């Protein structure tokens, strides 16, 4: 059973229990008129104006100004919210993530190491999977979030490790990057992978060099070789799908995220999200980027359009191409070799997931059809390919409004930032990488010099390149203020500042998770700033992030979508 079948089952259930769903899914109704007064209002408008009060009518902002002026418009039916000096700003916009992936803990074991989790060795990986297998008696045994560089073993688990969990049931664990997976013997058999299976284009089936012929798969699957695993590990039942989405939605609302991102999600997931959104099972808006490899050819032929995947609060602003992999997974595609050689190969630079000629074909065809594109590029060689493909497409099919997006843009060089400025390309930086992986980028993957310029927001700001910041959730927890803090401080888990010259100020870092992120998903005319005529997607913070001593310590007191309070801490 796949996601599409799951969706059909849900539809059938809804048809059978229409009355029950009508009760459960009643939308939250916003006050007709609500006024927020006595606060610090960070509008994020073009002038970064700071106000004192906001008036909202029928879920839409109708005035911004002083408290006395706003109160003068109140009637007996007006709800007045006294901010008591707290800060009100636009709701956070997740520029790139994988909603509702953070809810996967309902069917998958969390194997993250500190600071996210507490797994420190492969024995713990095996033990936790074994415990989970007892609780979940049927189907695949799945884990997520392990990081080989943080395990004391300093290696990936193997099929032999996972065979200790079960030799009969398929077992698979997903690397923290999301770009690699490890499968046990039973899972490899289901996937049809054995000694004779060739590496797929854009991926690697890792072999055991100590095996008889050196061809035995050791269970580790990279990039496109790992993607078949998702067809099975995301084969969820009705309740798992509902529970995953509901859990993720609650997590996002509690940290002030009013617009989520579902980047590179299967089209059947899009159908599920749109359907559940229509039933008001979650409050957020969702910007969905379907994968080109799944839907691209039907889009190019005209058989389908991006609008076909949109429903209720789910919009579909772009299609996503995965051009390379993950730096911490050694699959990001670099111009110069990795700092610590991969498997002893001093020339190893990673590899593209999509061949250069094919990337050019895809981007050019999307431009011809006027379909906005987002290209996942981590390594600078991949970024170069992406920029070359965009420039070629622009020359053939000029489209000034395209806003081509480079996702992650992690190892962008200064000359590439300058090219982005010339081409009108916008990057979304995974800025929290400096916190979660900065020490290892400096010591293992990139070396200190290159690591100092990862996620180069200062270069982008100085060059006039508009950018956003994201967390790639569930790769890292959904904590928007962590993303802001990381762009401002660039401090690692070890307390080291990773590239102080790339630090930026608090205001541009806040814009990167509000209006600039909204601009990247073509929603800046509706959300992302507090201006008359825009939707009242708002967040109330316990402190002012422009002046607070600890940005990450600020609490979200209230989250508002379309004028309705959907989360309240106090």
N, C-alpha and C positions, 0 to 999 in steps of 0.2 A: 504493500500500500504506500502511495506517495502523498505529497501535500495536496495535490488536486483531488484525489479520492477523499482525503480527510475533509476537504472543504465541502465536497458533495454530501458527505455524511452529516456534517454540521448543518447544511441547508435542509436536509431531510428531517433532522431533529427539530430544527426551528419550525418547520412546517407542522410537525406533530404537536409541538408545545408552544404555539403562537401566543396564547394567553399568558403563560408563564414568562416568556421572553418580553412581552409587552410591559410586564411589571418590573422585571429585573433591569431592563435596559432604558428605563425612562431617563431622558437627559437631565442634567443639572441645569436649572433655569437661573439665569443671571438676573440681578435686580434691574429694574427698568432704568433707575438712575442711581449712581453710586459716586461718592466723592472721597478721594484720598487727600488728607490735609496734614499739615504740620510735619512734613518730611523733607528729605533730600531726594529730589527727583532727578535721576540721571537719564536724560531723554535719549541720548545717542543720536540726536538729530545731526544734520551736517555741521552745526556750530558747536556740538557737544554742550548744548545749553543745559544749565542746572536750574530747576524750578522748585516749587514748594508744595504744589497741589495739582491734582489731576481730576477731571470730571469724565465719567464714563456713562453713556446712554445706550441702552440696548446692546451692550457688548462692544461698543465702538467708542474710542476716545473722541470726545468732542471739544475739550478745552484743556489747556495747560497754563498754569500761572501761579498766582498767590493764593493763600488759604482764604483770606477775606473775600476775594473776588469769587472764588468757587462756592463758598458758603452762601453767598448772596443769591445763588441760583437754586438753592435747596428748597424743597417743598416737604410736606408732611410724609410723602412716600419715599423721599431720598434716604438712602443708607449712607451714613457718614463714617468713614474709617479714619480714626486718629492714629497716624503713624508714630506719634510720640518720638519724633526725631530720627526714626529709622529711615532706611534708604529704599526707595522704590525705583525699579529699572525694568527694561523690557525683559520678558522671559528669555531664558537661554535657548539658543538654537544650536542643536547638534549638527555640526557641518558634515561630519562623516562618522558613521558607526554602523552597527549591524542589529538594529532593533528588530525583534525583541530578544536578541541573543543573550542578554544578561540574565534572562529568566531560564536559561538552559539547565540550571541546577535542579530543576524538577525532574530531569531525566538523565543527568550527566554528573559525574563526580568532579568536584573542584580540586584540581591538583596543583594550584598555584603555590609558588614559594613566596617567602617574605619579600617585599612588604605587603603583598596582596593576600597571600595565604600562609600556610605553615608547613608545606611539604618540603623536606630537605634531602631526601634520598629515594632511590628506586624501590627499596623495601617498603617504604610508606606508600608509594604509588601502587604496588602490588596489593598491599594490605587493604587499602581503601577501596580499590576495585573489587577485591574479593568480598568485602563486607557489603558493598553495594549490590553485587550479584546475588547475594542471599535475599536482599530486600526486594529485588526486581527479578522475579524468577524466570521471565521469558524474554526473548529477543536479545539484541546486542547489549553488551556491557560497555558503556561509554564514559570516558573521562576527558577533561579539558584543562588547559592552562599550564601543563608542565613546562619547565624551562631547564634544558640540559645544562646551561651554564651556571645555574644556581643549585643544581643537585650536587651533593658531595661526590657522586660517582663521576661527574664531569662527562657524561655521555647521555645519548638518548636511550630510553628503554628499547628493548628488541622484542621480536616475536617470541623468543624463548622466555623472556621475563613475563610477557603477557600470557603465555601458555600456562604459567603457574596459577593464573586466575581461573582459566578454564581451557581445556583442550577441545571441548565440544561446542561451546557457544562462541560466536564471534565477539572479540574484544578489540576495541580501538581507543586510542588516546590521541588527542589533538594538541599540538604544540601551542605554546602561548601566543605565537605570532599568527596562528590560524593558517599557516602556509605549509605545514608538514603534519603528517599523521603517522602513527605506528599501529600496525595491525598484527594480531596473533595468527597462528597457523590456520585456525578455522575461518577467520575473517579473510585471509589471503585466498583461501579456497573459494569462498563466496565471490570474491572480486575477480577470480580467474587469473591470479598472478602466481607464476611459478618461475622456475629457472629459465624457461624458454620465452618468457614474456619480454618483449623489447621495451625500452624506455619510451614513453609517449613523448610527442613533441612538446617542449616546454616543461618537462618534468623528469624526475629521476626515480627509479626503483633502486634503492640502495642495496648493494650485495654484501654478502659476508665473505671477505677475502680468505678466511680460514677454511671455508667449505671446500669440498673435494675438487670442484672445478672453478671455484670463485664466483659462481653464478647464483648461489642460493640467496633469495631475498631475505634480508635480515629483519624485515618488518617495517623499516622506515621508508615512507613515501613522500617525495617532495613535489610541491606545486601541482601540476596537472595530474600527476600520478596519484595524488591524495584525494582528488575531487570526487572520485567514485565513492569514497567513503561517506561523503555527505548524503548521498542518495539513500544510504541505509541508516546512518545515525540521526538523520532528520526525518526518518519515517515514523512520525508520531501518531499516537492515537488522539481522539477528539479531546479528551480531558487534559492530556499533556500540552497540546497546542494552546488551549484556553488558559491553563495555569501558567505556562511560560509567558504568554503575552500580558496577562494580568499582573504577574510579579514584576516584569520589566517596567510596565507602565507605572506601578506604584513607586519603584525605585527612582525613575526619572522625575516624577512629580515632586518627590521629597527633596530633590536637589535643584528644583526650579526649571527643569527642561520642559518647555512648552511645545517645541518642535523637535522631533526625533528624526534620525536618518536611518534608512534601511539600505545600505550600500551593497550592491552585488548580491541581493537576495534572489532566490529562484522565483519565477513568475507565479508558481502556485502559492508561495508564501505571500506574494503581493495580493493575490486573490483572497487569501485568508485574512490578511490585515485589513483590506478594504471592507470585507464582509463584517469583521468584528468591529471596525470603526463605525460602520453603519448601524450597528446594534448598540453603540455607545459603550462598548466593553473597555475602551480606554479613551482618555480625553485628548491626548496629544495630537497635533498634526504630525504627519510622517512624510518625509521626502524620500521616495523610493528610487533607487538607481538599479534597474534590472541589468543582469549580465549580458554583454554582447554575445558571448559564446552560446548563450541559450536562446536569445530572442533577436539577435542582430540581423540574421538573414531575413526573417519575416518582416522586420522593420524596413529593411532596405528594399524588399520586393513590394512594399506597400500593403502587404497582407494584413499587417497590424500597425498600430501607432502607439506612441507612449501613452496617449489618452486611454487606450484600452485597459491599462493596468491601474488607472486612477479610480478611486471610489471614496465617497464620504470625505474624511479628513486626509486621505492618502493622495498625495500628488506625485507626479512622475516627471521631474524636471530634466533628467539626463539618463543616458545609458552608460554603463561602466565597462571599461576594458582593463583587464589586469595585465600589465605589460611586463612586470617582473615580480620578484618575491619580497622576502624579508631580509634585512641586514642581519638581525640576530639569528636568523635561520640559515645564514650563508647562501641565500638564494637571491638576494638583491644584486642587481647587475651594475657593476662598477667599471669605471675607466681604468683605474689602477687596482692592483691586487689587494686582497684583504690583508690587514696588518699582521695578524697571526695566521700563517698559511692554513688553508682548509685541507685536512688530510695530508699535510706535508707538501702540498703543491704550491710553491711560491708564486706561481703565475695565475692562480685561480682568481677569477673576477666575478663569479656568479654567472647568471645567464638570463636571457629574456624568456618570458613565458609565451610571448607572441613574437614570431620572427619579424624583423624590421620591415621587410616588404609587405607582409600581411598586415602589420600595424598601419602602414601607409594606406593600404587599400581600404581598411576599415574606416579610418578617420576621414579619408577623402569622400568615401561613399556617404558617411553620416553628414558631412557638410553639404553634399549635394542634395540630400533629403531634408536639410535643415533640422537635424536631430542633434541637440546639444550632447556633448561628450565629456565624460570624466575619465581620465587615464590614471590608473594606479602606477606610480613610478617611485621607487625608493632610492635606487642607486643612480649616480650621475650619468652613467652610460644609458640607462633606461630613460632618464629625463631628457637626454640629448635626442634619443630616438623619438620620444613623444613630441618635443618641440619641433623637430624636423618634420614629423608627420603633420602637425598642425600648420606649420608654415606652408608646406606643399598644398594642403587642403585649402588654405586661405587663398593661395594664388590661383587655384583652379576654380574655386567657388567662394568669392568674397562674401563675408558675413560678419560685419562689425559687431552685431549684437550677440554673437555666439557665446561669449564668456567661457572659453575653453578652460577646463579645470584639471590641474595636476593634483592628485590625491597623495598625501604624505610628503612628497617633494623633499625627502629627508636629507639627502646629500647634495642638494642643489649648490652649484658653484656660483661665484659672483658673476661670471660672464653669462651664466644661464639666467640669473635674476635679471640682468640687463636685457637679455633676449625676451623674457616674459614681458618686460615693460614695453618693448617694441611691438610684440605680437598681441598684446592685450590678454595674455594668459594669466590666470589667477591660481595660486597654490593654496592648498589647505594643509597646514603643517601639523604633524603629530608632535606638538611641542613638549608634551609630558614625557617623551622619550628621554629627555635630558635627566629627568628624575628616575624613571624606572630602569633605564639601561645605560645612562650616561657613563658610569664608571667602566662598564664593560666595552662600550664603544671606544673609549680612550685606551683601554688596556688590551683588548682582544680584536675587535672588529675593524676599527678605523685608525687607531693611533691618536695621540693627543691633538695633532694639528688638524686633521680632518674632523675629528669629533667636536672640536671647538666651534665649527661652523655648521653643525647639523641643525636642521630646522631654522634657517637663517632669517629670522623675522626682521632684524635690524636692517640687513641689506635690502629686504623687500620694502620696508617702510621708507628708507632713504631713496629708493628708486621709484617710489610712487606706485608700487605694485600692490594692489588690494589683495588681502589674504584673510583666511580664517584660521582658527585653531580647533583641533578636535582630539578625541580620546580613543577613537577606534573601538569603543565598547562593543563586545565584552573582552577585548584584548587587555584593556585596563578599565578600572571601575568608572562609572559615569559620575564624574566630579568636576563640573564646569569650572569651579574656582581653583581646582588643581591646574587646569589648563592655563588659566589666567596667571596664577602664581609661577608656573614654569616659564612662561614667556617673560615675566618680570625678573625672576631670580635665577633661573637656569641652574638650580642646585640639584645635585644627584642624591641618591639615597645615602651615599657615603659622606655627604656634606661638602662635596667639591663643586665649585662653580664651573660648569661646562661652557666655556666660551663667553666670558663676560662682555665682550664687544658685541655680541648678538642680543643682549638684553634690550627690552623696549619698555616704555612707560606703561602705567596702569590703564590709562584711557584707551590707547590703541589695543591693548590686550583685552579689554572689556568689549571693545567694538568687534574684535575677532570672534567672540562667542555670541554676538547679538546681530547688529545690523549688517556687518560684513558677511557673516555666515548666511543671513537671510538673502543677501544679494546674490550669493553664489548659487542658491537654489531658486532664484527668480521669484522670491516672495517678499522682496524689500518694499514693494508698494503696499503690502498688507501688514507686515509684522517687522520686528527687529528694532523699532524705535518708538518712542512715546510722542506721537504727533497726531493732531486732529485728523480724523478720517481713517486711522489705522485700527486694527483689531486690538482689543484690550487684553493682550497676552502679557502678563506682568508677574514680577516676583518681588516680594518684600524681604529685605535682608536685615539681619540683626545689627550690622554695622555698615559703614560706608567703605566700599572696597577701594576708593581713592585715597583713604587716609588710615584704614585699619592697620594695626601693626602686623597682624597675621591674616593674610587674605584667605588662606585655607581654613582658618578657624571660624570664619563667618558662617552663621546659620541661616538657612532659608526658613522664614517664619510663615510665608504664605505664597502659594502659587495660584495664579489666576489665568484662565483661558476664556476668551470671549466674554470677559466681565464676570464669569462665575468662579468662585473659589473652589478649586479642585484639590487643594492640600492646605492644611493649616497646622503648624506646629504648636501654636499657642492659642 
